[in-house]
Amino acid sequence: MNPVMSQRIRNRVIDCLEIAADESKQDAFGPDGVVNLWEDWRGAALGPPPISSLTPDELAAVYAFDAMWVALAEGTSNPMPALAELRQIPLWQSFVAAARCALAELSQVGRLPEDRPVA
């Protein structure tokens, strides 16, 4: 994959993590939207092979978030319960915590340009 595409996907991963980590953004997307957004980007981000714009620590954090996403997707009904109900469930709380941890890790470098490769 070319570097610019990898950088763009990295930025979409950050978008997904920001939405999953923030209650007001969760409200805007709804529970299915939060979960489905990551489903849309996880294959591009995690590969194989995973995108090259993630450091090993960032990749580990994203894999941990993805593991919580899988647990949440398998452990809740489809369609998902309302957010008010979900926020009381330890599985959702762990999913949000994993999003916040991964976001903190990726925020150390932050977003990358989408129009040119970084050195």
Residue pairs with C-beta under 8 A, 6 or more apart in sequence:
1 51
1 52
2 117
3 52
3 53
3 117
3 118
4 114
4 115
4 116
4 117
6 51
6 52
6 53
7 53
7 112
7 113
7 114
7 117
7 118
8 114
9 41
9 44
9 45
9 51
9 53
10 45
10 51
10 53
10 54
10 106
10 111
10 112
11 111
11 112
11 114
12 41
12 44
12 45
13 41
13 45
13 51
13 54
13 62
13 106
14 103
14 106
14 107
14 110
14 111
15 37
16 37
16 38
16 41
16 99
17 65
17 99
17 100
17 102
17 103
17 106
18 25
18 103
19 25
19 26
19 29
19 33
19 34
19 37
20 26
20 34
20 38
20 65
20 95
20 96
20 99
21 96
21 99
21 100
21 103
23 87
25 34
26 34
26 83
27 83
29 37
30 83
31 79
31 80
31 81
31 82
31 83
31 86
32 79
32 80
35 69
35 72
35 73
35 80
38 65
38 66
38 69
39 69
39 73
42 66
42 69
44 51
45 51
45 54
45 62
46 62
46 63
46 66
50 59
50 62
53 112
54 62
54 106
55 109
57 105
58 102
58 105
58 106
58 109
61 101
61 102
61 104
61 105
61 106
62 102
62 106
64 98
64 101
64 102
65 95
65 98
65 99
65 101
65 102
67 98
68 91
68 94
68 95
68 97
68 98
68 99
69 95
69 98
71 91
71 94
71 95
72 91
72 92
72 94
72 95
75 91
76 86
76 89
76 91
76 92
80 86
81 89
86 92
87 93
112 118
